[in-house]
Each structure stands twice: as C-alpha cells, then as structure tokens.
Amino acid sequence: MIGLTAHQRPVQLIVAIPARNEADDIAACLRSVASAASECDAHVEVVVAADSCCDGTLDAVRATPMNGVGLSIIEGDWASAGSARASAAALGLSQAGSPSQLIWIANTDADCEVPADWCRRHIDLAQRCGAVSGIVD
C-alpha cells in the first residue's frame, strides 16, 4: 500500500477473522462485516481462519448470509490468533485478483461486531496510509 496517491483506492478489502470456538458470536460478527461492506465501494472478501474449532463455529459461518460479500474458510491447528490471522490474510491474498490491483487487509475478531462505517473507513485510510494499527474496542 505504500505509495498510494489520493486517487488510488483499493479495489479489494480482505477481512481476516481468526476464530476458535466462536459459535455463539461469529454470525453477529459476519453480519456486521457484511453490513459495513455494503457501505463501501471496494469488493470485500472475508476469510475466517477456524483454529482447532470443536463447537459449531464452522456451521455458524456457513449458515450466515453474506449478501454479496465473498467468504472463504481455512481450517487449521494454529493455537494462536496471530497465526490464524496471518493464514487468513495469506489465503485472501492468494485468492485476490490481479497482482496490480490495490488490496487492503483489515482484521477483526470473531467475537466483535464492526461499526457500519468500518469498511468505508478502511478504504479511506488506505488512500493516505501504508498501514494502520490499533486495538479492538
């Protein structure tokens, strides 16, 4: 993302979500991301990294309508939210369009709901920044 000019906007937003036994919360998280995606002008692709799940997390992910937002699932035994998140981002990047396309990676946690303007704010940040770091609030 470094070197973007003001008129360059990402054409794809990858949302990496690590999940470990989040059956009770993941659907609300995914619905919030899908809702936020409807407020931005980039294609949004969600990648859930199911980390050693032994509850109904995968069923909940598959049952959640994403309303035009892409959804992929990767399963593994990372035993680490950071490793699961990195795997989700890597899968999203491997499935992205042309290498010349601008891509922004956003992260959230499976037990969080993002605000309605979350995707749009990420796209706006991508116009000015090479990367953004923050905490889940």
A tleap script that builds the chain and sets N, CA, C and O, in Angstrom:
source leaprc.protein.ff14SB
mol = sequence {
  NMET ILE GLY LEU THR ALA HIE GLN ARG PRO
  VAL GLN LEU ILE VAL ALA ILE PRO ALA ARG
  ASN GLU ALA ASP ASP ILE ALA ALA CYS LEU
  ARG SER VAL ALA SER ALA ALA SER GLU CYS
  ASP ALA HIE VAL GLU VAL VAL VAL ALA ALA
  ASP SER CYS CYS ASP GLY THR LEU ASP ALA
  VAL ARG ALA THR PRO MET ASN GLY VAL GLY
  LEU SER ILE ILE GLU GLY ASP TRP ALA SER
  ALA GLY SER ALA ARG ALA SER ALA ALA ALA
  LEU GLY LEU SER GLN ALA GLY SER PRO SER
  GLN LEU ILE TRP ILE ALA ASN THR ASP ALA
  ASP CYS GLU VAL PRO ALA ASP TRP CYS ARG
  ARG HIE ILE ASP LEU ALA GLN ARG CYS GLY
  ALA VAL SER GLY ILE VAL CASP
}
set mol.1.N position { 0.802 -1.190 0.000 }
set mol.1.CA position { 0.000 0.000 0.000 }
set mol.1.C position { 0.852 1.264 0.000 }
set mol.1.O position { 0.344 2.335 -0.332 }
set mol.2.N position { 2.084 1.179 0.348 }
set mol.2.CA position { 2.928 2.366 0.406 }
set mol.2.C position { 3.021 2.964 -0.988 }
set mol.2.O position { 3.211 2.249 -1.971 }
set mol.3.N position { 2.887 4.261 -1.060 }
set mol.3.CA position { 2.994 4.956 -2.328 }
set mol.3.C position { 1.667 5.219 -3.013 }
set mol.3.O position { 1.662 5.661 -4.162 }
set mol.4.N position { 0.550 4.969 -2.365 }
set mol.4.CA position { -0.746 5.278 -2.958 }
set mol.4.C position { -0.901 6.780 -3.101 }
set mol.4.O position { -0.470 7.548 -2.241 }
set mol.5.N position { -1.513 7.181 -4.179 }
set mol.5.CA position { -1.859 8.583 -4.319 }
set mol.5.C position { -3.315 8.752 -3.936 }
set mol.5.O position { -4.043 7.769 -3.802 }
set mol.6.N position { -3.742 9.986 -3.761 }
set mol.6.CA position { -5.090 10.265 -3.261 }
set mol.6.C position { -6.179 9.675 -4.145 }
set mol.6.O position { -7.263 9.365 -3.650 }
set mol.7.N position { -5.923 9.510 -5.435 }
set mol.7.CA position { -6.975 8.999 -6.309 }
set mol.7.C position { -6.970 7.476 -6.412 }
set mol.7.O position { -7.874 6.902 -7.019 }
set mol.8.N position { -5.981 6.818 -5.837 }
set mol.8.CA position { -5.944 5.360 -5.880 }
set mol.8.C position { -6.716 4.792 -4.699 }
set mol.8.O position { -6.451 5.133 -3.546 }
set mol.9.N position { -7.655 3.939 -4.993 }
set mol.9.CA position { -8.441 3.305 -3.929 }
set mol.9.C position { -8.323 1.801 -4.101 }
set mol.9.O position { -8.317 1.305 -5.228 }
set mol.10.N position { -8.230 1.072 -3.002 }
set mol.10.CA position { -8.193 -0.385 -3.122 }
set mol.10.C position { -9.437 -0.888 -3.839 }
set mol.10.O position { -10.541 -0.388 -3.620 }
set mol.11.N position { -9.250 -1.862 -4.680 }
set mol.11.CA position { -10.394 -2.470 -5.343 }
set mol.11.C position { -10.854 -3.698 -4.574 }
set mol.11.O position { -11.899 -4.270 -4.881 }
set mol.12.N position { -10.073 -4.107 -3.569 }
set mol.12.CA position { -10.476 -5.244 -2.760 }
set mol.12.C position { -10.040 -5.019 -1.319 }
set mol.12.O position { -8.928 -4.570 -1.042 }
set mol.13.N position { -10.949 -5.346 -0.418 }
set mol.13.CA position { -10.689 -5.301 1.012 }
set mol.13.C position { -10.801 -6.728 1.523 }
set mol.13.O position { -11.864 -7.343 1.440 }
set mol.14.N position { -9.700 -7.255 2.053 }
set mol.14.CA position { -9.701 -8.583 2.655 }
set mol.14.C position { -9.889 -8.405 4.154 }
set mol.14.O position { -9.162 -7.641 4.788 }
set mol.15.N position { -10.862 -9.107 4.720 }
set mol.15.CA position { -11.103 -9.059 6.163 }
set mol.15.C position { -10.717 -10.421 6.733 }
set mol.15.O position { -11.374 -11.427 6.465 }
set mol.16.N position { -9.643 -10.439 7.523 }
set mol.16.CA position { -9.159 -11.667 8.146 }
set mol.16.C position { -9.755 -11.792 9.550 }
set mol.16.O position { -9.653 -10.874 10.363 }
set mol.17.N position { -10.373 -12.933 9.817 }
set mol.17.CA position { -11.028 -13.155 11.108 }
set mol.17.C position { -10.593 -14.505 11.680 }
set mol.17.O position { -11.025 -15.548 11.190 }
set mol.18.N position { -9.743 -14.499 12.709 }
set mol.18.CA position { -9.431 -15.759 13.381 }
set mol.18.C position { -10.597 -16.145 14.292 }
set mol.18.O position { -11.228 -15.286 14.907 }
set mol.19.N position { -10.872 -17.437 14.369 }
set mol.19.CA position { -11.986 -17.899 15.203 }
set mol.19.C position { -11.621 -19.218 15.856 }
set mol.19.O position { -11.174 -20.154 15.193 }
set mol.20.N position { -11.816 -19.278 17.154 }
set mol.20.CA position { -11.625 -20.538 17.870 }
set mol.20.C position { -12.816 -20.728 18.798 }
set mol.20.O position { -12.963 -20.036 19.805 }
set mol.21.N position { -13.655 -21.679 18.434 }
set mol.21.CA position { -14.856 -21.986 19.213 }
set mol.21.C position { -15.682 -20.726 19.484 }
set mol.21.O position { -15.930 -20.353 20.630 }
set mol.22.N position { -16.095 -20.093 18.399 }
set mol.22.CA position { -16.860 -18.841 18.460 }
set mol.22.C position { -18.276 -19.018 17.917 }
set mol.22.O position { -18.836 -18.089 17.335 }
set mol.23.N position { -18.854 -20.193 18.102 }
set mol.23.CA position { -20.180 -20.479 17.551 }
set mol.23.C position { -21.230 -19.470 18.002 }
set mol.23.O position { -22.150 -19.152 17.248 }
set mol.24.N position { -21.100 -18.970 19.213 }
set mol.24.CA position { -22.102 -18.047 19.744 }
set mol.24.C position { -21.974 -16.628 19.197 }
set mol.24.O position { -22.935 -15.861 19.257 }
set mol.25.N position { -20.814 -16.265 18.668 }
set mol.25.CA position { -20.566 -14.877 18.284 }
set mol.25.C position { -20.266 -14.639 16.806 }
set mol.25.O position { -20.451 -13.524 16.318 }
set mol.26.N position { -19.810 -15.652 16.091 }
set mol.26.CA position { -19.295 -15.441 14.734 }
set mol.26.C position { -20.366 -14.934 13.766 }
set mol.26.O position { -20.051 -14.131 12.888 }
set mol.27.N position { -21.595 -15.365 13.893 }
set mol.27.CA position { -22.637 -14.913 12.963 }
set mol.27.C position { -22.857 -13.407 13.091 }
set mol.27.O position { -22.979 -12.716 12.080 }
set mol.28.N position { -22.909 -12.894 14.312 }
set mol.28.CA position { -23.079 -11.450 14.501 }
set mol.28.C position { -21.890 -10.690 13.927 }
set mol.28.O position { -22.055 -9.632 13.320 }
set mol.29.N position { -20.701 -11.230 14.119 }
set mol.29.CA position { -19.509 -10.603 13.546 }
set mol.29.C position { -19.617 -10.539 12.023 }
set mol.29.O position { -19.424 -9.480 11.426 }
set mol.30.N position { -19.927 -11.671 11.402 }
set mol.30.CA position { -20.017 -11.718 9.936 }
set mol.30.C position { -21.125 -10.817 9.411 }
set mol.30.O position { -20.944 -10.149 8.393 }
set mol.31.N position { -22.266 -10.787 10.085 }
set mol.31.CA position { -23.352 -9.890 9.651 }
set mol.31.C position { -22.907 -8.434 9.720 }
set mol.31.O position { -23.239 -7.641 8.839 }
set mol.32.N position { -22.158 -8.079 10.758 }
set mol.32.CA position { -21.707 -6.688 10.876 }
set mol.32.C position { -20.715 -6.339 9.765 }
set mol.32.O position { -20.745 -5.231 9.230 }
set mol.33.N position { -19.847 -7.274 9.423 }
set mol.33.CA position { -18.901 -7.015 8.326 }
set mol.33.C position { -19.651 -6.900 7.006 }
set mol.33.O position { -19.358 -6.009 6.208 }
set mol.34.N position { -20.606 -7.780 6.765 }
set mol.34.CA position { -21.391 -7.714 5.520 }
set mol.34.C position { -22.150 -6.396 5.431 }
set mol.34.O position { -22.232 -5.795 4.360 }
set mol.35.N position { -22.697 -5.952 6.541 }
set mol.35.CA position { -23.404 -4.669 6.553 }
set mol.35.C position { -22.444 -3.519 6.261 }
set mol.35.O position { -22.756 -2.631 5.468 }
set mol.36.N position { -21.286 -3.537 6.898 }
set mol.36.CA position { -20.292 -2.483 6.662 }
set mol.36.C position { -19.786 -2.525 5.223 }
set mol.36.O position { -19.486 -1.481 4.644 }
set mol.37.N position { -19.689 -3.705 4.647 }
set mol.37.CA position { -19.225 -3.834 3.264 }
set mol.37.C position { -20.175 -3.164 2.288 }
set mol.37.O position { -19.752 -2.664 1.245 }
set mol.38.N position { -21.457 -3.153 2.623 }
set mol.38.CA position { -22.432 -2.529 1.723 }
set mol.38.C position { -22.267 -1.011 1.667 }
set mol.38.O position { -22.842 -0.356 0.797 }
set mol.39.N position { -21.490 -0.455 2.585 }
set mol.39.CA position { -21.280 0.998 2.648 }
set mol.39.C position { -19.979 1.445 1.980 }
set mol.39.O position { -19.633 2.624 2.055 }
set mol.40.N position { -19.258 0.543 1.335 }
set mol.40.CA position { -18.000 0.953 0.695 }
set mol.40.C position { -18.001 0.546 -0.769 }
set mol.40.O position { -18.817 -0.269 -1.200 }
set mol.41.N position { -17.081 1.122 -1.527 }
set mol.41.CA position { -17.065 0.890 -2.969 }
set mol.41.C position { -15.998 -0.107 -3.410 }
set mol.41.O position { -15.671 -0.170 -4.595 }
set mol.42.N position { -15.463 -0.870 -2.500 }
set mol.42.CA position { -14.485 -1.902 -2.845 }
set mol.42.C position { -15.120 -3.276 -2.673 }
set mol.42.O position { -16.058 -3.443 -1.893 }
set mol.43.N position { -14.603 -4.255 -3.405 }
set mol.43.CA position { -15.038 -5.634 -3.188 }
set mol.43.C position { -14.494 -6.093 -1.840 }
set mol.43.O position { -13.321 -5.877 -1.537 }
set mol.44.N position { -15.334 -6.719 -1.040 }
set mol.44.CA position { -14.918 -7.201 0.278 }
set mol.44.C position { -14.926 -8.718 0.267 }
set mol.44.O position { -15.905 -9.351 -0.128 }
set mol.45.N position { -13.818 -9.286 0.707 }
set mol.45.CA position { -13.649 -10.734 0.806 }
set mol.45.C position { -13.296 -11.062 2.251 }
set mol.45.O position { -12.272 -10.605 2.759 }
set mol.46.N position { -14.130 -11.845 2.910 }
set mol.46.CA position { -13.908 -12.244 4.295 }
set mol.46.C position { -13.265 -13.628 4.302 }
set mol.46.O position { -13.695 -14.534 3.588 }
set mol.47.N position { -12.228 -13.771 5.122 }
set mol.47.CA position { -11.598 -15.075 5.300 }
set mol.47.C position { -11.603 -15.400 6.789 }
set mol.47.O position { -10.977 -14.706 7.590 }
set mol.48.N position { -12.313 -16.458 7.147 }
set mol.48.CA position { -12.363 -16.917 8.531 }
set mol.48.C position { -11.340 -18.039 8.682 }
set mol.48.O position { -11.358 -19.016 7.933 }
set mol.49.N position { -10.451 -17.887 9.659 }
set mol.49.CA position { -9.481 -18.933 9.980 }
set mol.49.C position { -9.984 -19.672 11.212 }
set mol.49.O position { -9.875 -19.174 12.332 }
set mol.50.N position { -10.534 -20.859 10.999 }
set mol.50.CA position { -11.092 -21.665 12.080 }
set mol.50.C position { -9.955 -22.440 12.732 }
set mol.50.O position { -9.404 -23.378 12.155 }
set mol.51.N position { -9.620 -22.025 13.946 }
set mol.51.CA position { -8.459 -22.559 14.652 }
set mol.51.C position { -8.886 -23.630 15.657 }
set mol.51.O position { -9.359 -23.319 16.750 }
set mol.52.N position { -8.712 -24.890 15.272 }
set mol.52.CA position { -8.994 -26.024 16.169 }
set mol.52.C position { -10.408 -25.977 16.746 }
set mol.52.O position { -10.612 -26.308 17.914 }
set mol.53.N position { -11.378 -25.572 15.941 }
set mol.53.CA position { -12.752 -25.451 16.433 }
set mol.53.C position { -13.368 -26.825 16.683 }
set mol.53.O position { -13.260 -27.735 15.860 }
set mol.54.N position { -14.006 -26.948 17.825 }
set mol.54.CA position { -14.684 -28.204 18.152 }
set mol.54.C position { -16.132 -27.945 18.578 }
set mol.54.O position { -16.772 -28.796 19.196 }
set mol.55.N position { -16.632 -26.766 18.241 }
set mol.55.CA position { -18.033 -26.444 18.500 }
set mol.55.C position { -18.714 -26.218 17.148 }
set mol.55.O position { -18.262 -26.770 16.144 }
set mol.56.N position { -19.745 -25.454 17.096 }
set mol.56.CA position { -20.474 -25.224 15.853 }
set mol.56.C position { -20.010 -23.996 15.080 }
set mol.56.O position { -20.779 -23.453 14.287 }
set mol.57.N position { -18.789 -23.546 15.284 }
set mol.57.CA position { -18.300 -22.343 14.600 }
set mol.57.C position { -18.410 -22.467 13.092 }
set mol.57.O position { -18.936 -21.565 12.440 }
set mol.58.N position { -17.933 -23.551 12.528 }
set mol.58.CA position { -17.958 -23.712 11.068 }
set mol.58.C position { -19.387 -23.737 10.537 }
set mol.58.O position { -19.668 -23.148 9.493 }
set mol.59.N position { -20.280 -24.404 11.234 }
set mol.59.CA position { -21.690 -24.424 10.813 }
set mol.59.C position { -22.273 -23.016 10.853 }
set mol.59.O position { -23.014 -22.622 9.952 }
set mol.60.N position { -21.942 -22.262 11.890 }
set mol.60.CA position { -22.456 -20.895 12.001 }
set mol.60.C position { -21.917 -20.019 10.876 }
set mol.60.O position { -22.655 -19.203 10.324 }
set mol.61.N position { -20.650 -20.175 10.530 }
set mol.61.CA position { -20.072 -19.400 9.429 }
set mol.61.C position { -20.793 -19.734 8.131 }
set mol.61.O position { -21.211 -18.841 7.395 }
set mol.62.N position { -20.935 -21.007 7.860 }
set mol.62.CA position { -21.560 -21.433 6.593 }
set mol.62.C position { -23.022 -21.026 6.508 }
set mol.62.O position { -23.543 -20.841 5.408 }
set mol.63.N position { -23.694 -20.883 7.640 }
set mol.63.CA position { -25.119 -20.548 7.651 }
set mol.63.C position { -25.395 -19.044 7.610 }
set mol.63.O position { -26.547 -18.631 7.479 }
set mol.64.N position { -24.357 -18.232 7.719 }
set mol.64.CA position { -24.566 -16.786 7.777 }
set mol.64.C position { -24.609 -16.190 6.375 }
set mol.64.O position { -23.633 -16.299 5.634 }
set mol.65.N position { -25.729 -15.560 5.994 }
set mol.65.CA position { -25.814 -14.913 4.679 }
set mol.65.C position { -24.854 -13.722 4.622 }
set mol.65.O position { -24.810 -12.908 5.544 }
set mol.66.N position { -24.094 -13.629 3.545 }
set mol.66.CA position { -23.090 -12.565 3.433 }
set mol.66.C position { -23.483 -11.488 2.418 }
set mol.66.O position { -22.727 -10.537 2.216 }
set mol.67.N position { -24.629 -11.614 1.787 }
set mol.67.CA position { -25.183 -10.559 0.923 }
set mol.67.C position { -24.174 -9.991 -0.068 }
set mol.67.O position { -23.936 -8.784 -0.093 }
set mol.68.N position { -23.590 -10.850 -0.874 }
set mol.68.CA position { -22.683 -10.394 -1.923 }
set mol.68.C position { -21.233 -10.248 -1.511 }
set mol.68.O position { -20.380 -9.946 -2.345 }
set mol.69.N position { -20.941 -10.459 -0.240 }
set mol.69.CA position { -19.561 -10.397 0.238 }
set mol.69.C position { -18.961 -11.791 0.087 }
set mol.69.O position { -19.589 -12.787 0.447 }
set mol.70.N position { -17.746 -11.855 -0.447 }
set mol.70.CA position { -17.075 -13.140 -0.587 }
set mol.70.C position { -16.729 -13.720 0.774 }
set mol.70.O position { -16.428 -12.980 1.711 }
set mol.71.N position { -16.770 -15.036 0.885 }
set mol.71.CA position { -16.451 -15.699 2.149 }
set mol.71.C position { -15.652 -16.955 1.869 }
set mol.71.O position { -16.058 -17.800 1.071 }
set mol.72.N position { -14.510 -17.071 2.533 }
set mol.72.CA position { -13.695 -18.282 2.488 }
set mol.72.C position { -13.415 -18.718 3.911 }
set mol.72.O position { -13.413 -17.911 4.841 }
set mol.73.N position { -13.180 -20.006 4.061 }
set mol.73.CA position { -12.840 -20.565 5.371 }
set mol.73.C position { -11.563 -21.371 5.214 }
set mol.73.O position { -11.415 -22.141 4.265 }
set mol.74.N position { -10.647 -21.188 6.147 }
set mol.74.CA position { -9.454 -22.013 6.218 }
set mol.74.C position { -9.441 -22.641 7.601 }
set mol.74.O position { -9.679 -21.962 8.600 }
set mol.75.N position { -9.164 -23.933 7.658 }
set mol.75.CA position { -9.122 -24.634 8.936 }
set mol.75.C position { -7.692 -25.030 9.262 }
set mol.75.O position { -6.922 -25.405 8.378 }
set mol.76.N position { -7.345 -24.943 10.540 }
set mol.76.CA position { -6.007 -25.326 10.964 }
set mol.76.C position { -5.934 -25.500 12.460 }
set mol.76.O position { -6.910 -25.302 13.182 }
set mol.77.N position { -4.757 -25.873 12.904 }
set mol.77.CA position { -4.477 -26.062 14.326 }
set mol.77.C position { -3.345 -25.124 14.726 }
set mol.77.O position { -2.271 -25.573 15.126 }
set mol.78.N position { -3.584 -23.835 14.617 }
set mol.78.CA position { -2.541 -22.850 14.882 }
set mol.78.C position { -2.321 -22.613 16.370 }
set mol.78.O position { -1.201 -22.317 16.788 }
set mol.79.N position { -3.364 -22.738 17.169 }
set mol.79.CA position { -3.302 -22.470 18.615 }
set mol.79.C position { -2.781 -21.064 18.892 }
set mol.79.O position { -2.118 -20.821 19.900 }
set mol.80.N position { -3.090 -20.149 17.986 }
set mol.80.CA position { -2.628 -18.766 18.112 }
set mol.80.C position { -3.482 -17.885 17.216 }
set mol.80.O position { -3.595 -18.130 16.015 }
set mol.81.N position { -4.080 -16.864 17.803 }
set mol.81.CA position { -4.889 -15.942 16.999 }
set mol.81.C position { -4.036 -15.262 15.934 }
set mol.81.O position { -4.496 -15.052 14.812 }
set mol.82.N position { -2.798 -14.916 16.278 }
set mol.82.CA position { -1.915 -14.263 15.315 }
set mol.82.C position { -1.592 -15.145 14.131 }
set mol.82.O position { -1.602 -14.678 12.992 }
set mol.83.N position { -1.309 -16.402 14.373 }
set mol.83.CA position { -1.005 -17.332 13.277 }
set mol.83.C position { -2.245 -17.601 12.425 }
set mol.83.O position { -2.157 -17.689 11.200 }
set mol.84.N position { -3.395 -17.730 13.077 }
set mol.84.CA position { -4.642 -17.926 12.332 }
set mol.84.C position { -4.936 -16.704 11.472 }
set mol.84.O position { -5.334 -16.836 10.314 }
set mol.85.N position { -4.740 -15.515 12.038 }
set mol.85.CA position { -4.967 -14.265 11.308 }
set mol.85.C position { -4.038 -14.172 10.093 }
set mol.85.O position { -4.466 -13.791 9.003 }
set mol.86.N position { -2.770 -14.523 10.291 }
set mol.86.CA position { -1.798 -14.487 9.188 }
set mol.86.C position { -2.194 -15.469 8.086 }
set mol.86.O position { -2.057 -15.161 6.902 }
set mol.87.N position { -2.679 -16.639 8.467 }
set mol.87.CA position { -3.117 -17.620 7.471 }
set mol.87.C position { -4.337 -17.128 6.713 }
set mol.87.O position { -4.448 -17.346 5.507 }
set mol.88.N position { -5.257 -16.465 7.409 }
set mol.88.CA position { -6.434 -15.902 6.740 }
set mol.88.C position { -6.012 -14.829 5.743 }
set mol.88.O position { -6.507 -14.798 4.616 }
set mol.89.N position { -5.106 -13.958 6.150 }
set mol.89.CA position { -4.629 -12.901 5.244 }
set mol.89.C position { -3.923 -13.505 4.039 }
set mol.89.O position { -4.129 -13.060 2.910 }
set mol.90.N position { -3.092 -14.515 4.272 }
set mol.90.CA position { -2.362 -15.150 3.169 }
set mol.90.C position { -3.326 -15.800 2.178 }
set mol.90.O position { -3.133 -15.692 0.967 }
set mol.91.N position { -4.365 -16.476 2.684 }
set mol.91.CA position { -5.347 -17.078 1.786 }
set mol.91.C position { -6.071 -15.994 0.996 }
set mol.91.O position { -6.258 -16.123 -0.214 }
set mol.92.N position { -6.475 -14.934 1.676 }
set mol.92.CA position { -7.149 -13.837 0.979 }
set mol.92.C position { -6.293 -13.257 -0.127 }
set mol.92.O position { -6.783 -13.002 -1.227 }
set mol.93.N position { -5.021 -13.049 0.156 }
set mol.93.CA position { -4.114 -12.515 -0.863 }
set mol.93.C position { -3.935 -13.487 -2.023 }
set mol.93.O position { -3.854 -13.070 -3.178 }
set mol.94.N position { -3.874 -14.788 -1.717 }
set mol.94.CA position { -3.681 -15.781 -2.783 }
set mol.94.C position { -4.899 -15.869 -3.695 }
set mol.94.O position { -4.775 -16.264 -4.854 }
set mol.95.N position { -6.065 -15.507 -3.188 }
set mol.95.CA position { -7.293 -15.566 -3.980 }
set mol.95.C position { -7.636 -14.224 -4.624 }
set mol.95.O position { -8.583 -14.130 -5.404 }
set mol.96.N position { -6.870 -13.195 -4.298 }
set mol.96.CA position { -7.167 -11.852 -4.809 }
set mol.96.C position { -6.972 -11.807 -6.314 }
set mol.96.O position { -6.390 -12.705 -6.923 }
set mol.97.N position { -7.472 -10.748 -6.877 }
set mol.97.CA position { -7.373 -10.553 -8.320 }
set mol.97.C position { -5.946 -10.327 -8.776 }
set mol.97.O position { -4.997 -10.839 -8.184 }
set mol.98.N position { -5.818 -9.583 -9.794 }
set mol.98.CA position { -4.530 -9.288 -10.413 }
set mol.98.C position { -3.543 -8.707 -9.410 }
set mol.98.O position { -3.933 -7.929 -8.538 }
set mol.99.N position { -2.255 -9.079 -9.525 }
set mol.99.CA position { -1.252 -8.502 -8.621 }
set mol.99.C position { -1.147 -6.983 -8.744 }
set mol.99.O position { -0.605 -6.327 -7.854 }
set mol.100.N position { -1.652 -6.429 -9.821 }
set mol.100.CA position { -1.597 -4.975 -9.977 }
set mol.100.C position { -2.750 -4.278 -9.262 }
set mol.100.O position { -2.756 -3.053 -9.143 }
set mol.101.N position { -3.732 -5.056 -8.784 }
set mol.101.CA position { -4.844 -4.461 -8.049 }
set mol.101.C position { -4.387 -4.007 -6.680 }
set mol.101.O position { -3.488 -4.592 -6.077 }
set mol.102.N position { -5.015 -2.967 -6.208 }
set mol.102.CA position { -4.730 -2.485 -4.864 }
set mol.102.C position { -5.581 -3.258 -3.871 }
set mol.102.O position { -6.796 -3.369 -4.030 }
set mol.103.N position { -4.931 -3.788 -2.846 }
set mol.103.CA position { -5.603 -4.624 -1.853 }
set mol.103.C position { -5.266 -4.091 -0.468 }
set mol.103.O position { -4.121 -3.725 -0.202 }
set mol.104.N position { -6.254 -4.046 0.408 }
set mol.104.CA position { -6.082 -3.615 1.797 }
set mol.104.C position { -6.548 -4.767 2.677 }
set mol.104.O position { -7.588 -5.370 2.409 }
set mol.105.N position { -5.798 -5.075 3.713 }
set mol.105.CA position { -6.178 -6.139 4.633 }
set mol.105.C position { -6.629 -5.517 5.947 }
set mol.105.O position { -5.907 -4.724 6.551 }
set mol.106.N position { -7.821 -5.882 6.379 }
set mol.106.CA position { -8.361 -5.448 7.669 }
set mol.106.C position { -8.551 -6.690 8.531 }
set mol.106.O position { -8.736 -7.794 8.021 }
set mol.107.N position { -8.503 -6.495 9.823 }
set mol.107.CA position { -8.648 -7.609 10.759 }
set mol.107.C position { -9.672 -7.262 11.819 }
set mol.107.O position { -9.782 -6.112 12.246 }
set mol.108.N position { -10.412 -8.261 12.235 }
set mol.108.CA position { -11.253 -8.132 13.411 }
set mol.108.C position { -11.299 -9.490 14.082 }
set mol.108.O position { -10.783 -10.471 13.546 }
set mol.109.N position { -11.904 -9.548 15.236 }
set mol.109.CA position { -12.006 -10.805 15.965 }
set mol.109.C position { -13.416 -11.363 15.846 }
set mol.109.O position { -14.377 -10.613 15.674 }
set mol.110.N position { -13.531 -12.666 15.939 }
set mol.110.CA position { -14.811 -13.352 15.730 }
set mol.110.C position { -15.863 -13.008 16.769 }
set mol.110.O position { -17.055 -13.208 16.534 }
set mol.111.N position { -15.440 -12.496 17.908 }
set mol.111.CA position { -16.417 -12.136 18.942 }
set mol.111.C position { -16.698 -10.635 18.965 }
set mol.111.O position { -17.213 -10.111 19.953 }
set mol.112.N position { -16.360 -9.948 17.881 }
set mol.112.CA position { -16.579 -8.495 17.777 }
set mol.112.C position { -17.561 -8.188 16.659 }
set mol.112.O position { -17.700 -8.952 15.704 }
set mol.113.N position { -18.230 -7.072 16.793 }
set mol.113.CA position { -19.064 -6.549 15.715 }
set mol.113.C position { -18.466 -5.222 15.292 }
set mol.113.O position { -18.174 -4.371 16.133 }
set mol.114.N position { -18.284 -5.042 13.997 }
set mol.114.CA position { -17.689 -3.806 13.498 }
set mol.114.C position { -18.784 -2.773 13.261 }
set mol.114.O position { -19.930 -3.136 12.997 }
set mol.115.N position { -18.437 -1.468 13.355 }
set mol.115.CA position { -19.435 -0.431 13.097 }
set mol.115.C position { -19.795 -0.361 11.605 }
set mol.115.O position { -19.069 -0.871 10.751 }
set mol.116.N position { -20.905 0.267 11.324 }
set mol.116.CA position { -21.431 0.333 9.951 }
set mol.116.C position { -20.474 0.998 8.973 }
set mol.116.O position { -20.501 0.683 7.783 }
set mol.117.N position { -19.631 1.910 9.443 }
set mol.117.CA position { -18.714 2.607 8.535 }
set mol.117.C position { -17.306 2.006 8.531 }
set mol.117.O position { -16.387 2.615 7.985 }
set mol.118.N position { -17.123 0.850 9.114 }
set mol.118.CA position { -15.805 0.246 9.299 }
set mol.118.C position { -15.080 -0.005 7.978 }
set mol.118.O position { -13.920 0.379 7.833 }
set mol.119.N position { -15.738 -0.638 7.022 }
set mol.119.CA position { -15.096 -0.918 5.726 }
set mol.119.C position { -14.788 0.382 4.988 }
set mol.119.O position { -13.704 0.539 4.427 }
set mol.120.N position { -15.730 1.303 4.987 }
set mol.120.CA position { -15.511 2.587 4.303 }
set mol.120.C position { -14.340 3.339 4.927 }
set mol.120.O position { -13.540 3.943 4.212 }
set mol.121.N position { -14.231 3.307 6.259 }
set mol.121.CA position { -13.106 3.991 6.918 }
set mol.121.C position { -11.784 3.336 6.551 }
set mol.121.O position { -10.778 4.026 6.382 }
set mol.122.N position { -11.772 2.012 6.425 }
set mol.122.CA position { -10.542 1.344 5.990 }
set mol.122.C position { -10.153 1.769 4.582 }
set mol.122.O position { -8.979 2.022 4.310 }
set mol.123.N position { -11.116 1.848 3.702 }
set mol.123.CA position { -10.823 2.272 2.331 }
set mol.123.C position { -10.298 3.713 2.332 }
set mol.123.O position { -9.358 4.030 1.603 }
set mol.124.N position { -10.893 4.571 3.137 }
set mol.124.CA position { -10.420 5.955 3.246 }
set mol.124.C position { -8.997 6.009 3.806 }
set mol.124.O position { -8.170 6.777 3.315 }
set mol.125.N position { -8.708 5.208 4.818 }
set mol.125.CA position { -7.353 5.164 5.374 }
set mol.125.C position { -6.344 4.685 4.339 }
set mol.125.O position { -5.211 5.165 4.294 }
set mol.126.N position { -6.760 3.742 3.514 }
set mol.126.CA position { -5.853 3.195 2.508 }
set mol.126.C position { -5.392 4.253 1.511 }
set mol.126.O position { -4.343 4.102 0.885 }
set mol.127.N position { -6.159 5.304 1.365 }
set mol.127.CA position { -5.762 6.397 0.460 }
set mol.127.C position { -4.594 7.182 1.019 }
set mol.127.O position { -3.829 7.780 0.262 }
set mol.128.N position { -4.447 7.188 2.334 }
set mol.128.CA position { -3.447 8.057 2.975 }
set mol.128.C position { -2.315 7.300 3.650 }
set mol.128.O position { -1.276 7.889 3.946 }
set mol.129.N position { -2.494 6.011 3.898 }
set mol.129.CA position { -1.559 5.290 4.766 }
set mol.129.C position { -1.058 4.016 4.106 }
set mol.129.O position { -1.721 3.433 3.247 }
set mol.130.N position { 0.109 3.606 4.522 }
set mol.130.CA position { 0.644 2.319 4.091 }
set mol.130.C position { 0.154 1.195 4.978 }
set mol.130.O position { 0.046 0.048 4.544 }
set mol.131.N position { -0.143 1.530 6.230 }
set mol.131.CA position { -0.646 0.546 7.190 }
set mol.131.C position { -1.251 1.305 8.366 }
set mol.131.O position { -0.909 2.461 8.616 }
set mol.132.N position { -2.142 0.649 9.074 }
set mol.132.CA position { -2.764 1.216 10.260 }
set mol.132.C position { -2.782 0.130 11.322 }
set mol.132.O position { -3.054 -1.030 11.014 }
set mol.133.N position { -2.500 0.483 12.550 }
set mol.133.CA position { -2.535 -0.459 13.644 }
set mol.133.C position { -3.433 0.106 14.741 }
set mol.133.O position { -3.496 1.319 14.943 }
set mol.134.N position { -4.108 -0.764 15.428 }
set mol.134.CA position { -4.978 -0.289 16.502 }
set mol.134.C position { -5.417 -1.440 17.368 }
set mol.134.O position { -4.958 -2.572 17.215 }
set mol.135.N position { -6.305 -1.134 18.271 }
set mol.135.CA position { -6.816 -2.150 19.194 }
set mol.135.C position { -8.289 -2.392 18.911 }
set mol.135.O position { -8.967 -1.567 18.299 }
set mol.136.N position { -8.760 -3.527 19.363 }
set mol.136.CA position { -10.190 -3.818 19.296 }
set mol.136.C position { -10.835 -3.130 20.475 }
set mol.136.O position { -10.409 -3.295 21.618 }
set mol.137.N position { -11.864 -2.358 20.188 }
set mol.137.CA position { -12.553 -1.607 21.232 }
set mol.137.C position { -13.985 -2.087 21.322 }
set mol.137.O position { -14.753 -1.586 22.143 }
savepdb mol mol.pdb
quit
